[in-house]
Structures are given as structure tokens and as C-alpha cells.
Amino acid sequence: MDRVAPKKHLGQHFLADLNISRRIAESLRLPEGVRHVLEVGPGMGVLTQFLLERTADYETTVVEIDRESVAYLKVHFPGLQGRILEADFLKMDLGKQFDGAPLSVIGNFPYNISSQIYFRILAHRQQVRESVGMIQKEVAERIAAGPGSKTYGILSVLVQAWYDVELLFLVPPHVFIPPPKVQSAVLRLTRNKVEKLDCDEVLFFRVVKQAFATRRKTLRNCMKMFGLSAEVTADPLFDKRAEQLSVADFVGLTQLVSAQMQSANQ
């Protein structure tokens, strides 16, 4: 097997530029304690080959859902024997797979599931210390956006709560096979020092998602489902819209919602 045909239903756009592949691989910073790198969706291994050059720094494992790509990798990358996982990253238990060891996740992420990949990384935030991903430029800008921006949204808040975000560089369509209809960007996430938010983290996710569900409304209107009292919603914070709130503001909002819920249950 000399090559793999890109599959539209898997959102595959194979990177063909070796210089960009090397640059992506070299974007890994390997935070303290990270000795395992997981590549998501390696395809024909254009990025993999450069990851394998750093065997002294870390061990590379790849996860690929496409059987044809898995067969190709087994033939062309014998050094990956035992570390080619034919699986769906979105369903993987990273804790079990890597015995809870700190991890860096990297890849040319399929556009159609890139947001889901970041939600999966968030679900394993205590283990995933770093991520370098090539994704659609608009999604990268959304994740990196700050309060007040029109692109600031759910993923921006949730990712930035636990990670420092850097948009590293843009990648044009013509370096892919087939070329996508959009520009791409490489985004690096590095785990920050927040081990636990100063609020109920499960509720934090709910609050952020609800706040942006009707982003044009003030919090006073869009947070009604939580049954907040008039006394609580009199806080000036509720005059704002979700896109105006920082991560710290959302933590404070979650604390208010939590206190109200506890009071109602007493």
C-alpha cells in the first residue's frame, strides 16, 4: 500500500508539506513530567515521522479510526509496533490507556470533530498537560478569543479556565490533499497552574453553556432556568452578556448559582 485515499466522511485532509509538519512537531514544549505523546489521526504519518525523531524525549503513540490508515502505518512505521491504536479518540479512556501518566496530545485534527476533541481534552485536563493541534482557523481564533470579542464563546471560557492558549501560525489550504475550503491554524494549549477551580466544576460547565445559549441576552434573562432569586440577580454582574465575562467572572457566577441551589434544597 503506497498511499491512503482521504475520506470525506472522516474529515480527512492530509498534510503534504514536510516543513509545516516538522514545525508542528517542534511546537511541542513537553511540560515537566510529560514523556508520552499521543497523535490523533496520523493518516499516512506525515507528522508522525517527525515525532519519532525525538525518541529520547518521549514515546509516541498514535490513535487512528481509519482502518486503511492503520494498515499503512503498520507497514511504513514498524518502529510504532504496539503503539498504533485503532480506536476513536473521542471514546478513549486516556487515564486507563496511559496509566494516568502526564500526556501531550498533538495532531492534524479532523475539522468536523475538532471542537469535540477539545472537549475530550478538557475531560482529561488533569492528565493532558499540553496540546498542539492544527484546526480550522475560525475555531482556533474562537478558542483563543478574550472577553468582549464576538468570537468569544463556550470553548474559549472552558479551555482558558485550565489552559494557556497560543495561536502559533496559520496554514494555507494548498498544502493539504485535498485542499480544504478554509484556512487552518496551529494552536498550542499548555496546562496552567489551576488544579481546581474555586467552584463546582460540573456546575461551571453547565453555567457557561447556559450563559452562551442565548448570548445576546443579559445573564438576568438567560440564567432563569437556575431559579435565581431577585436578590441574587440584582447583582450588576447580571446586567452583562456572557461574552463580557472573564473566566473569573464565570467562577463567581457559578458560586452564586451554587449558593442559590443549596439554599433551595435546605
MARZASE-595852 format. One record per atom (N, C-alpha, C): chain; residue in three letters; residue number from 0; x, y, z. Coordinates in steps of 0.05 Angstrom, whole numbers, plus 5000, padded with zeros to 4 digits. Layout:
<recs>
REC c   r   k    u    v    w
REC A ala NUM    X    Y    Z
...
</recs>
This chain:
<recs>
REC c   r   k    u    v    w
REC A met   0 5017 4976 5000
REC A met   0 5000 5000 5000
REC A met   0 5018 5025 5000
REC A asp   1 5015 5041 4978
REC A asp   1 5033 5064 4975
REC A asp   1 5021 5090 4987
REC A arg   2 4994 5091 4988
REC A arg   2 4982 5114 4999
REC A arg   2 4953 5108 5008
REC A val   3 4942 5127 5023
REC A val   3 4915 5124 5033
REC A val   3 4897 5146 5020
REC A ala   4 4874 5138 5011
REC A ala   4 4855 5158 5000
REC A ala   4 4841 5173 5022
REC A pro   5 4842 5200 5021
REC A pro   5 4827 5215 5042
REC A pro   5 4797 5210 5041
REC A lys   6 4785 5207 5064
REC A lys   6 4757 5200 5065
REC A lys   6 4741 5224 5076
REC A lys   7 4722 5233 5060
REC A lys   7 4707 5257 5066
REC A lys   7 4691 5254 5092
REC A his   8 4680 5230 5096
REC A his   8 4663 5226 5120
REC A his   8 4679 5227 5146
REC A leu   9 4706 5224 5144
REC A leu   9 4723 5226 5167
REC A leu   9 4736 5253 5169
REC A gly  10 4729 5271 5151
REC A gly  10 4741 5298 5151
REC A gly  10 4771 5298 5146
REC A gln  11 4780 5279 5130
REC A gln  11 4809 5276 5126
REC A gln  11 4819 5296 5105
REC A his  12 4839 5312 5113
REC A his  12 4855 5329 5094
REC A his  12 4884 5324 5102
REC A phe  13 4898 5308 5086
REC A phe  13 4925 5300 5093
REC A phe  13 4945 5323 5087
REC A leu  14 4960 5330 5107
REC A leu  14 4981 5350 5104
REC A leu  14 5003 5339 5087
REC A ala  15 5012 5355 5067
REC A ala  15 5032 5345 5048
REC A ala  15 5058 5361 5049
REC A asp  16 5059 5381 5066
REC A asp  16 5083 5399 5068
REC A asp  16 5100 5390 5091
REC A leu  17 5124 5380 5085
REC A leu  17 5141 5369 5106
REC A leu  17 5152 5391 5125
REC A asn  18 5156 5414 5114
REC A asn  18 5166 5436 5131
REC A asn  18 5146 5444 5152
REC A ile  19 5121 5445 5144
REC A ile  19 5100 5451 5164
REC A ile  19 5096 5429 5184
REC A ser  20 5098 5404 5174
REC A ser  20 5097 5381 5192
REC A ser  20 5118 5382 5214
REC A arg  21 5142 5388 5205
REC A arg  21 5164 5390 5224
REC A arg  21 5160 5413 5244
REC A arg  22 5150 5435 5234
REC A arg  22 5144 5458 5251
REC A arg  22 5123 5451 5272
REC A ile  23 5103 5436 5264
REC A ile  23 5082 5428 5284
REC A ile  23 5094 5410 5305
REC A ala  24 5110 5391 5297
REC A ala  24 5123 5372 5316
REC A ala  24 5141 5387 5335
REC A glu  25 5155 5407 5325
REC A glu  25 5174 5423 5341
REC A glu  25 5159 5442 5360
REC A ser  26 5133 5445 5356
REC A ser  26 5118 5463 5373
REC A ser  26 5112 5451 5401
REC A leu  27 5117 5425 5403
REC A leu  27 5113 5412 5429
REC A leu  27 5134 5422 5449
REC A arg  28 5125 5430 5472
REC A arg  28 5144 5440 5493
REC A arg  28 5148 5420 5515
REC A leu  29 5132 5399 5516
REC A leu  29 5134 5378 5537
REC A leu  29 5137 5390 5565
REC A pro  30 5115 5398 5577
REC A pro  30 5115 5408 5605
REC A pro  30 5128 5387 5623
REC A glu  31 5136 5396 5646
REC A glu  31 5150 5378 5665
REC A glu  31 5135 5352 5670
REC A gly  32 5149 5330 5667
REC A gly  32 5137 5304 5673
REC A gly  32 5125 5290 5649
REC A val  33 5122 5304 5626
REC A val  33 5110 5292 5603
REC A val  33 5130 5275 5587
REC A arg  34 5125 5249 5585
REC A arg  34 5142 5231 5570
REC A arg  34 5126 5215 5550
REC A his  35 5100 5222 5547
REC A his  35 5083 5208 5528
REC A his  35 5069 5228 5510
REC A val  36 5071 5223 5484
REC A val  36 5057 5240 5464
REC A val  36 5037 5222 5449
REC A leu  37 5012 5232 5448
REC A leu  37 4992 5218 5433
REC A leu  37 4984 5234 5408
REC A glu  38 4988 5223 5384
REC A glu  38 4980 5236 5360
REC A glu  38 4952 5226 5352
REC A val  39 4934 5245 5347
REC A val  39 4907 5238 5339
REC A val  39 4904 5241 5309
REC A gly  40 4895 5219 5296
REC A gly  40 4891 5219 5267
REC A gly  40 4916 5223 5250
REC A pro  41 4936 5205 5253
REC A pro  41 4961 5208 5238
REC A pro  41 4959 5204 5208
REC A gly  42 4938 5191 5198
REC A gly  42 4936 5187 5169
REC A gly  42 4959 5171 5158
REC A met  43 4975 5183 5141
REC A met  43 4998 5170 5130
REC A met  43 5024 5176 5144
REC A gly  44 5022 5189 5167
REC A gly  44 5046 5193 5183
REC A gly  44 5064 5216 5176
REC A val  45 5053 5236 5162
REC A val  45 5069 5259 5154
REC A val  45 5080 5274 5178
REC A leu  46 5063 5276 5199
REC A leu  46 5072 5288 5224
REC A leu  46 5087 5268 5242
REC A thr  47 5077 5244 5241
REC A thr  47 5088 5222 5258
REC A thr  47 5118 5219 5254
REC A gln  48 5128 5221 5230
REC A gln  48 5156 5216 5224
REC A gln  48 5174 5236 5240
REC A phe  49 5164 5260 5244
REC A phe  49 5180 5280 5258
REC A phe  49 5177 5276 5289
REC A leu  50 5154 5266 5297
REC A leu  50 5151 5260 5326
REC A leu  50 5170 5237 5334
REC A leu  51 5174 5218 5316
REC A leu  51 5191 5195 5322
REC A leu  51 5221 5202 5322
REC A glu  52 5228 5225 5312
REC A glu  52 5256 5234 5313
REC A glu  52 5265 5240 5342
REC A arg  53 5245 5245 5359
REC A arg  53 5252 5253 5387
REC A arg  53 5247 5230 5407
REC A thr  54 5255 5207 5400
REC A thr  54 5251 5183 5417
REC A thr  54 5265 5186 5444
REC A ala  55 5286 5203 5445
REC A ala  55 5300 5207 5471
REC A ala  55 5284 5225 5490
REC A asp  56 5265 5240 5478
REC A asp  56 5249 5259 5495
REC A asp  56 5223 5247 5504
REC A tyr  57 5211 5231 5487
REC A tyr  57 5184 5220 5494
REC A tyr  57 5178 5195 5477
REC A glu  58 5157 5181 5485
REC A glu  58 5147 5158 5469
REC A glu  58 5122 5166 5455
REC A thr  59 5121 5161 5429
REC A thr  59 5098 5168 5412
REC A thr  59 5079 5145 5409
REC A thr  60 5053 5151 5414
REC A thr  60 5032 5132 5408
REC A thr  60 5013 5146 5389
REC A val  61 5001 5132 5370
REC A val  61 4982 5144 5352
REC A val  61 4955 5130 5355
REC A val  62 4933 5145 5351
REC A val  62 4906 5134 5351
REC A val  62 4893 5142 5325
REC A glu  63 4883 5122 5311
REC A glu  63 4871 5126 5284
REC A glu  63 4846 5109 5281
REC A ile  64 4825 5121 5272
REC A ile  64 4799 5107 5269
REC A ile  64 4796 5094 5241
REC A asp  65 4812 5103 5222
REC A asp  65 4811 5094 5194
REC A asp  65 4828 5069 5191
REC A arg  66 4815 5046 5184
REC A arg  66 4829 5021 5182
REC A arg  66 4851 5021 5160
REC A glu  67 4845 5035 5138
REC A glu  67 4864 5037 5116
REC A glu  67 4890 5051 5126
REC A ser  68 4886 5072 5141
REC A ser  68 4909 5087 5152
REC A ser  68 4925 5070 5172
REC A val  69 4910 5055 5188
REC A val  69 4923 5037 5207
REC A val  69 4941 5017 5193
REC A ala  70 4930 5005 5172
REC A ala  70 4945 4985 5156
REC A ala  70 4970 4998 5144
REC A tyr  71 4967 5022 5134
REC A tyr  71 4990 5037 5122
REC A tyr  71 5012 5042 5143
REC A leu  72 5004 5051 5166
REC A leu  72 5023 5058 5187
REC A leu  72 5038 5033 5197
REC A lys  73 5024 5011 5199
REC A lys  73 5037 4986 5207
REC A lys  73 5059 4977 5188
REC A val  74 5055 4982 5162
REC A val  74 5074 4975 5142
REC A val  74 5098 4995 5141
REC A his  75 5091 5021 5142
REC A his  75 5112 5041 5138
REC A his  75 5125 5052 5163
REC A phe  76 5114 5045 5187
REC A phe  76 5126 5054 5212
REC A phe  76 5129 5031 5231
REC A pro  77 5146 5012 5225
REC A pro  77 5150 4988 5242
REC A pro  77 5159 4996 5270
REC A gly  78 5171 5020 5273
REC A gly  78 5180 5029 5299
REC A gly  78 5157 5035 5318
REC A leu  79 5133 5037 5307
REC A leu  79 5109 5043 5323
REC A leu  79 5095 5017 5333
REC A gln  80 5108 4995 5329
REC A gln  80 5095 4969 5335
REC A gln  80 5085 4969 5364
REC A gly  81 5059 4962 5367
REC A gly  81 5047 4962 5394
REC A gly  81 5037 4989 5403
REC A arg  82 5042 5010 5387
REC A arg  82 5033 5036 5395
REC A arg  82 5016 5050 5374
REC A ile  83 5004 5033 5356
REC A ile  83 4984 5043 5337
REC A ile  83 4957 5033 5347
REC A leu  84 4941 5051 5357
REC A leu  84 4915 5044 5368
REC A leu  84 4893 5049 5347
REC A glu  85 4879 5028 5340
REC A glu  85 4857 5031 5322
REC A glu  85 4832 5036 5339
REC A ala  86 4826 5061 5343
REC A ala  86 4805 5069 5361
REC A ala  86 4795 5097 5355
REC A asp  87 4774 5105 5368
REC A asp  87 4762 5131 5366
REC A asp  87 4772 5148 5390
REC A phe  88 4787 5168 5385
REC A phe  88 4798 5185 5406
REC A phe  88 4776 5196 5424
REC A leu  89 4752 5202 5413
REC A leu  89 4731 5213 5428
REC A leu  89 4719 5194 5448
REC A lys  90 4726 5168 5446
REC A lys  90 4715 5148 5464
REC A lys  90 4737 5136 5482
REC A met  91 4762 5146 5478
REC A met  91 4784 5134 5493
REC A met  91 4784 5142 5522
REC A asp  92 4793 5123 5539
REC A asp  92 4798 5129 5567
REC A asp  92 4828 5133 5570
REC A leu  93 4837 5158 5569
REC A leu  93 4866 5164 5569
REC A leu  93 4879 5156 5595
REC A gly  94 4864 5158 5617
REC A gly  94 4875 5150 5643
REC A gly  94 4882 5121 5643
REC A lys  95 4865 5104 5632
REC A lys  95 4869 5076 5632
REC A lys  95 4891 5068 5611
REC A gln  96 4890 5081 5588
REC A gln  96 4909 5075 5567
REC A gln  96 4938 5082 5574
REC A phe  97 4942 5104 5589
REC A phe  97 4969 5113 5596
REC A phe  97 4974 5112 5626
REC A asp  98 4958 5097 5640
REC A asp  98 4961 5093 5669
REC A asp  98 4963 5120 5684
REC A gly  99 4947 5140 5674
REC A gly  99 4946 5166 5688
REC A gly  99 4971 5183 5684
REC A ala 100 4990 5174 5667
REC A ala 100 5015 5190 5663
REC A ala 100 5009 5216 5648
REC A pro 101 5024 5237 5655
REC A pro 101 5021 5263 5641
REC A pro 101 5025 5259 5611
REC A leu 102 5010 5275 5595
REC A leu 102 5008 5270 5567
REC A leu 102 5008 5296 5550
REC A ser 103 5020 5295 5527
REC A ser 103 5016 5316 5507
REC A ser 103 5000 5304 5484
REC A val 104 4980 5318 5474
REC A val 104 4964 5309 5451
REC A val 104 4969 5327 5428
REC A ile 105 4974 5315 5404
REC A ile 105 4981 5330 5381
REC A ile 105 4967 5319 5357
REC A gly 106 4963 5335 5336
REC A gly 106 4952 5324 5311
REC A gly 106 4942 5344 5292
REC A asn 107 4938 5335 5268
REC A asn 107 4923 5350 5247
REC A asn 107 4894 5341 5251
REC A phe 108 4880 5355 5269
REC A phe 108 4854 5346 5278
REC A phe 108 4833 5348 5255
REC A pro 109 4817 5328 5251
REC A pro 109 4795 5330 5231
REC A pro 109 4777 5353 5237
REC A tyr 110 4771 5370 5217
REC A tyr 110 4756 5394 5222
REC A tyr 110 4728 5388 5234
REC A asn 111 4716 5366 5225
REC A asn 111 4688 5360 5233
REC A asn 111 4685 5352 5262
REC A ile 112 4708 5345 5275
REC A ile 112 4706 5338 5304
REC A ile 112 4725 5353 5321
REC A ser 113 4737 5375 5311
REC A ser 113 4758 5389 5326
REC A ser 113 4747 5400 5353
REC A ser 114 4723 5411 5353
REC A ser 114 4712 5421 5378
REC A ser 114 4708 5398 5398
REC A gln 115 4698 5375 5388
REC A gln 115 4695 5352 5405
REC A gln 115 4721 5342 5417
REC A ile 116 4742 5344 5401
REC A ile 116 4769 5336 5410
REC A ile 116 4777 5353 5434
REC A tyr 117 4772 5379 5432
REC A tyr 117 4779 5397 5455
REC A tyr 117 4762 5392 5479
REC A phe 118 4737 5385 5475
REC A phe 118 4720 5377 5499
REC A phe 118 4731 5352 5511
REC A arg 119 4741 5334 5495
REC A arg 119 4753 5309 5505
REC A arg 119 4778 5315 5521
REC A ile 120 4794 5333 5511
REC A ile 120 4819 5341 5525
REC A ile 120 4811 5354 5552
REC A leu 121 4790 5370 5552
REC A leu 121 4781 5382 5577
REC A leu 121 4772 5361 5597
REC A ala 122 4760 5339 5587
REC A ala 122 4751 5318 5605
REC A ala 122 4775 5304 5618
REC A his 123 4798 5306 5605
REC A his 123 4823 5293 5616
REC A his 123 4843 5315 5623
REC A arg 124 4833 5338 5632
REC A arg 124 4850 5361 5637
REC A arg 124 4872 5356 5659
REC A gln 125 4867 5338 5677
REC A gln 125 4888 5333 5697
REC A gln 125 4911 5317 5686
REC A gln 126 4906 5304 5663
REC A gln 126 4927 5287 5651
REC A gln 126 4939 5300 5627
REC A val 127 4923 5313 5610
REC A val 127 4934 5326 5586
REC A val 127 4946 5352 5593
REC A arg 128 4972 5353 5594
REC A arg 128 4986 5377 5602
REC A arg 128 4991 5397 5579
REC A glu 129 4988 5387 5555
REC A glu 129 4994 5404 5531
REC A glu 129 4979 5392 5507
REC A ser 130 4972 5410 5489
REC A ser 130 4961 5401 5463
REC A ser 130 4971 5419 5441
REC A val 131 4979 5408 5419
REC A val 131 4986 5423 5395
REC A val 131 4969 5412 5373
REC A gly 132 4950 5428 5363
REC A gly 132 4931 5418 5343
REC A gly 132 4929 5437 5320
REC A met 133 4928 5425 5296
REC A met 133 4921 5441 5272
REC A met 133 4892 5438 5266
REC A ile 134 4878 5461 5267
REC A ile 134 4849 5461 5264
REC A ile 134 4840 5484 5245
REC A gln 135 4815 5485 5240
REC A gln 135 4804 5507 5224
REC A gln 135 4811 5534 5238
REC A lys 136 4820 5553 5222
REC A lys 136 4828 5579 5233
REC A lys 136 4807 5592 5250
REC A glu 137 4782 5591 5241
REC A glu 137 4760 5604 5256
REC A glu 137 4756 5591 5284
REC A val 138 4760 5565 5286
REC A val 138 4757 5551 5311
REC A val 138 4780 5558 5330
REC A ala 139 4804 5560 5318
REC A ala 139 4828 5567 5334
REC A ala 139 4825 5596 5345
REC A glu 140 4815 5614 5328
REC A glu 140 4811 5642 5337
REC A glu 140 4789 5643 5359
REC A arg 141 4769 5626 5357
REC A arg 141 4748 5625 5377
REC A arg 141 4759 5616 5404
REC A ile 142 4775 5595 5403
REC A ile 142 4786 5585 5428
REC A ile 142 4805 5605 5441
REC A ala 143 4820 5620 5425
REC A ala 143 4839 5639 5435
REC A ala 143 4827 5666 5442
REC A ala 144 4802 5671 5434
REC A ala 144 4790 5697 5438
REC A ala 144 4786 5704 5467
REC A gly 145 4787 5730 5473
REC A gly 145 4783 5740 5500
REC A gly 145 4756 5753 5504
REC A pro 146 4748 5759 5528
REC A pro 146 4722 5772 5534
REC A pro 146 4719 5797 5517
REC A gly 147 4694 5801 5508
REC A gly 147 4688 5825 5492
REC A gly 147 4689 5819 5462
REC A ser 148 4701 5797 5454
REC A ser 148 4703 5790 5426
REC A ser 148 4678 5776 5417
REC A lys 149 4670 5780 5392
REC A lys 149 4646 5767 5382
REC A lys 149 4650 5737 5379
REC A thr 150 4675 5729 5377
REC A thr 150 4681 5700 5373
REC A thr 150 4685 5686 5400
REC A tyr 151 4686 5701 5422
REC A tyr 151 4689 5690 5449
REC A tyr 151 4664 5674 5456
REC A gly 152 4668 5649 5464
REC A gly 152 4645 5632 5469
REC A gly 152 4651 5610 5489
REC A ile 153 4635 5589 5488
REC A ile 153 4637 5567 5507
REC A ile 153 4665 5555 5509
REC A leu 154 4675 5547 5485
REC A leu 154 4702 5535 5485
REC A leu 154 4724 5554 5495
REC A ser 155 4721 5580 5488
REC A ser 155 4741 5600 5498
REC A ser 155 4743 5599 5528
REC A val 156 4720 5600 5541
REC A val 156 4719 5601 5571
REC A val 156 4729 5575 5583
REC A leu 157 4718 5553 5573
REC A leu 157 4725 5527 5585
REC A leu 157 4754 5520 5581
REC A val 158 4765 5524 5557
REC A val 158 4793 5518 5553
REC A val 158 4811 5537 5569
REC A gln 159 4805 5563 5569
REC A gln 159 4822 5582 5583
REC A gln 159 4820 5580 5613
REC A ala 160 4800 5566 5623
REC A ala 160 4799 5561 5652
REC A ala 160 4822 5544 5662
REC A trp 161 4831 5526 5644
REC A trp 161 4852 5507 5652
REC A trp 161 4877 5508 5635
REC A tyr 162 4877 5523 5613
REC A tyr 162 4900 5523 5595
REC A tyr 162 4907 5551 5586
REC A asp 163 4933 5555 5582
REC A asp 163 4942 5579 5568
REC A asp 163 4941 5573 5539
REC A val 164 4930 5592 5523
REC A val 164 4925 5587 5495
REC A val 164 4943 5605 5477
REC A glu 165 4956 5592 5457
REC A glu 165 4972 5607 5438
REC A glu 165 4965 5599 5410
REC A leu 166 4958 5618 5393
REC A leu 166 4954 5613 5365
REC A leu 166 4982 5617 5352
REC A leu 167 4994 5595 5343
REC A leu 167 5022 5596 5335
REC A leu 167 5026 5606 5307
REC A phe 168 5012 5594 5287
REC A phe 168 5016 5603 5259
REC A phe 168 4993 5593 5242
REC A leu 169 4989 5606 5219
REC A leu 169 4968 5598 5200
REC A leu 169 4979 5580 5179
REC A val 170 4962 5563 5168
REC A val 170 4970 5544 5147
REC A val 170 4950 5546 5124
REC A pro 171 4961 5552 5099
REC A pro 171 4943 5555 5076
REC A pro 171 4931 5529 5066
REC A pro 172 4909 5530 5051
REC A pro 172 4895 5506 5042
REC A pro 172 4912 5489 5022
REC A his 173 4929 5501 5006
REC A his 173 4942 5486 4985
REC A his 173 4963 5466 4994
REC A val 174 4969 5465 5020
REC A val 174 4989 5445 5029
REC A val 174 4975 5419 5038
REC A phe 175 4949 5417 5034
REC A phe 175 4934 5393 5041
REC A phe 175 4925 5378 5017
REC A ile 176 4920 5352 5020
REC A ile 176 4907 5335 5000
REC A ile 176 4883 5322 5012
REC A pro 177 4859 5329 5003
REC A pro 177 4852 5351 4984
REC A pro 177 4853 5377 4999
REC A pro 178 4855 5400 4985
REC A pro 178 4856 5426 4999
REC A pro 178 4829 5432 5011
REC A pro 179 4828 5439 5037
REC A pro 179 4802 5447 5049
REC A pro 179 4794 5475 5038
REC A lys 180 4769 5482 5043
REC A lys 180 4759 5508 5033
REC A lys 180 4764 5530 5053
REC A val 181 4779 5524 5074
REC A val 181 4784 5544 5095
REC A val 181 4814 5544 5102
REC A gln 182 4822 5566 5115
REC A gln 182 4849 5567 5125
REC A gln 182 4851 5551 5151
REC A ser 183 4875 5542 5157
REC A ser 183 4880 5527 5182
REC A ser 183 4898 5543 5200
REC A ala 184 4899 5535 5225
REC A ala 184 4917 5547 5244
REC A ala 184 4927 5526 5264
REC A val 185 4951 5531 5275
REC A val 185 4962 5513 5295
REC A val 185 4959 5526 5322
REC A leu 186 4946 5512 5341
REC A leu 186 4940 5522 5367
REC A leu 186 4954 5506 5388
REC A arg 187 4967 5519 5407
REC A arg 187 4980 5505 5429
REC A arg 187 4966 5512 5455
REC A leu 188 4959 5491 5470
REC A leu 188 4948 5494 5497
REC A leu 188 4968 5484 5517
REC A thr 189 4973 5499 5538
REC A thr 189 4992 5490 5559
REC A thr 189 4977 5492 5585
REC A arg 190 4976 5470 5600
REC A arg 190 4961 5469 5625
REC A arg 190 4971 5491 5644
REC A asn 191 4953 5507 5655
REC A asn 191 4960 5528 5674
REC A asn 191 4963 5516 5702
REC A lys 192 4966 5533 5721
REC A lys 192 4971 5524 5749
REC A lys 192 4945 5519 5764
REC A val 193 4922 5522 5751
REC A val 193 4896 5517 5765
REC A val 193 4891 5487 5766
REC A glu 194 4894 5475 5789
REC A glu 194 4888 5447 5792
REC A glu 194 4858 5443 5796
REC A lys 195 4845 5462 5809
REC A lys 195 4816 5460 5813
REC A lys 195 4805 5488 5815
REC A leu 196 4783 5493 5801
REC A leu 196 4770 5519 5802
REC A leu 196 4758 5523 5830
REC A asp 197 4755 5548 5837
REC A asp 197 4743 5554 5863
REC A asp 197 4712 5554 5862
REC A cys 198 4702 5532 5851
REC A cys 198 4673 5528 5848
REC A cys 198 4668 5499 5840
REC A asp 199 4642 5492 5839
REC A asp 199 4635 5465 5830
REC A asp 199 4640 5464 5800
REC A glu 200 4659 5447 5792
REC A glu 200 4668 5447 5764
REC A glu 200 4647 5436 5745
REC A val 201 4631 5416 5754
REC A val 201 4610 5406 5737
REC A val 201 4589 5427 5732
REC A leu 202 4582 5442 5753
REC A leu 202 4563 5464 5750
REC A leu 202 4575 5486 5733
REC A phe 203 4601 5491 5735
REC A phe 203 4614 5511 5719
REC A phe 203 4609 5506 5689
REC A phe 204 4612 5481 5681
REC A phe 204 4607 5474 5652
REC A phe 204 4578 5481 5645
REC A arg 205 4559 5474 5663
REC A arg 205 4531 5479 5657
REC A arg 205 4525 5509 5656
REC A val 206 4537 5524 5674
REC A val 206 4532 5553 5675
REC A val 206 4543 5567 5650
REC A val 207 4567 5559 5642
REC A val 207 4579 5571 5617
REC A val 207 4563 5565 5593
REC A lys 208 4554 5540 5590
REC A lys 208 4539 5532 5567
REC A lys 208 4512 5546 5566
REC A gln 209 4499 5549 5589
REC A gln 209 4473 5562 5591
REC A gln 209 4476 5592 5585
REC A ala 210 4497 5604 5595
REC A ala 210 4501 5633 5591
REC A ala 210 4504 5640 5562
REC A phe 211 4517 5622 5546
REC A phe 211 4521 5628 5518
REC A phe 211 4498 5617 5500
REC A ala 212 4479 5603 5512
REC A ala 212 4457 5591 5496
REC A ala 212 4441 5613 5482
REC A thr 213 4438 5635 5496
REC A thr 213 4424 5659 5484
REC A thr 213 4443 5683 5489
REC A arg 214 4465 5684 5475
REC A arg 214 4486 5702 5481
REC A arg 214 4479 5732 5478
REC A arg 215 4458 5738 5464
REC A arg 215 4450 5766 5461
REC A arg 215 4435 5777 5485
REC A lys 216 4425 5758 5502
REC A lys 216 4410 5766 5525
REC A lys 216 4429 5771 5549
REC A thr 217 4419 5787 5568
REC A thr 217 4435 5791 5592
REC A thr 217 4433 5766 5609
REC A leu 218 4452 5763 5627
REC A leu 218 4452 5739 5645
REC A leu 218 4426 5737 5661
REC A arg 219 4414 5760 5667
REC A arg 219 4389 5760 5683
REC A arg 219 4367 5745 5668
REC A asn 220 4367 5746 5642
REC A asn 220 4347 5732 5626
REC A asn 220 4355 5704 5619
REC A cys 221 4380 5699 5612
REC A cys 221 4387 5673 5602
REC A cys 221 4394 5653 5625
REC A met 222 4395 5662 5650
REC A met 222 4401 5644 5672
REC A met 222 4376 5637 5688
REC A lys 223 4353 5644 5677
REC A lys 223 4327 5639 5692
REC A lys 223 4323 5610 5699
REC A met 224 4334 5591 5683
REC A met 224 4329 5563 5688
REC A met 224 4340 5554 5715
REC A phe 225 4359 5570 5726
REC A phe 225 4370 5562 5752
REC A phe 225 4353 5572 5776
REC A gly 226 4331 5586 5770
REC A gly 226 4313 5595 5791
REC A gly 226 4325 5614 5811
REC A leu 227 4342 5632 5801
REC A leu 227 4355 5651 5819
REC A leu 227 4336 5672 5830
REC A ser 228 4340 5680 5854
REC A ser 228 4323 5699 5867
REC A ser 228 4328 5727 5857
REC A ala 229 4309 5745 5860
REC A ala 229 4312 5773 5852
REC A ala 229 4335 5786 5867
REC A glu 230 4340 5778 5891
REC A glu 230 4362 5788 5907
REC A glu 230 4389 5781 5894
REC A val 231 4391 5757 5885
REC A val 231 4416 5748 5872
REC A val 231 4420 5762 5845
REC A thr 232 4399 5763 5829
REC A thr 232 4401 5775 5802
REC A thr 232 4403 5805 5802
REC A ala 233 4400 5817 5826
REC A ala 233 4404 5846 5829
REC A ala 233 4433 5854 5826
REC A asp 234 4451 5834 5829
REC A asp 234 4479 5839 5826
REC A asp 234 4485 5850 5798
REC A pro 235 4501 5871 5796
REC A pro 235 4507 5884 5770
REC A pro 235 4519 5864 5749
REC A leu 236 4530 5842 5759
REC A leu 236 4540 5822 5741
REC A leu 236 4519 5812 5721
REC A phe 237 4494 5811 5730
REC A phe 237 4472 5801 5714
REC A phe 237 4462 5821 5693
REC A asp 238 4474 5845 5693
REC A asp 238 4468 5864 5672
REC A asp 238 4484 5858 5647
REC A lys 239 4504 5841 5650
REC A lys 239 4523 5836 5628
REC A lys 239 4513 5812 5611
REC A arg 240 4525 5810 5587
REC A arg 240 4521 5787 5570
REC A arg 240 4545 5768 5573
REC A ala 241 4541 5743 5566
REC A ala 241 4561 5722 5570
REC A ala 241 4588 5730 5558
REC A glu 242 4588 5742 5535
REC A glu 242 4613 5748 5521
REC A glu 242 4630 5770 5536
REC A gln 243 4618 5783 5555
REC A gln 243 4632 5804 5570
REC A gln 243 4646 5793 5595
REC A leu 244 4641 5767 5602
REC A leu 244 4651 5756 5627
REC A leu 244 4678 5742 5623
REC A ser 245 4696 5746 5642
REC A ser 245 4722 5732 5642
REC A ser 245 4717 5705 5655
REC A val 246 4738 5688 5654
REC A val 246 4737 5662 5668
REC A val 246 4731 5666 5698
REC A ala 247 4744 5686 5710
REC A ala 247 4740 5691 5739
REC A ala 247 4711 5700 5744
REC A asp 248 4699 5715 5725
REC A asp 248 4671 5723 5728
REC A asp 248 4653 5699 5727
REC A phe 249 4659 5680 5710
REC A phe 249 4643 5656 5708
REC A phe 249 4646 5638 5733
REC A val 250 4669 5638 5745
REC A val 250 4673 5624 5770
REC A val 250 4655 5636 5791
REC A gly 251 4655 5663 5793
REC A gly 251 4638 5678 5812
REC A gly 251 4609 5673 5807
REC A leu 252 4601 5672 5781
REC A leu 252 4573 5667 5774
REC A leu 252 4565 5639 5783
REC A thr 253 4583 5620 5779
REC A thr 253 4577 5592 5787
REC A thr 253 4574 5590 5818
REC A gln 254 4590 5605 5832
REC A gln 254 4588 5606 5861
REC A gln 254 4560 5616 5870
REC A leu 255 4551 5637 5856
REC A leu 255 4524 5648 5862
REC A leu 255 4502 5628 5857
REC A val 256 4504 5615 5834
REC A val 256 4484 5595 5827
REC A val 256 4485 5571 5846
REC A ser 257 4509 5563 5854
REC A ser 257 4512 5540 5873
REC A ser 257 4500 5547 5900
REC A ala 258 4505 5571 5909
REC A ala 258 4495 5580 5935
REC A ala 258 4464 5581 5935
REC A gln 259 4453 5590 5912
REC A gln 259 4424 5592 5910
REC A gln 259 4412 5563 5910
REC A met 260 4425 5545 5895
REC A met 260 4415 5517 5893
REC A met 260 4416 5503 5921
REC A gln 261 4437 5508 5935
REC A gln 261 4440 5497 5962
REC A gln 261 4419 5508 5981
REC A ser 262 4413 5534 5979
REC A ser 262 4393 5547 5995
REC A ser 262 4366 5535 5990
REC A ala 263 4360 5530 5964
REC A ala 263 4334 5520 5956
REC A ala 263 4330 5491 5966
REC A asn 264 4352 5476 5969
REC A asn 264 4350 5448 5978
REC A asn 264 4348 5445 6008
REC A gln 265 4352 5467 6023
REC A gln 265 4352 5465 6052
REC A gln 265 4323 5466 6063
</recs>
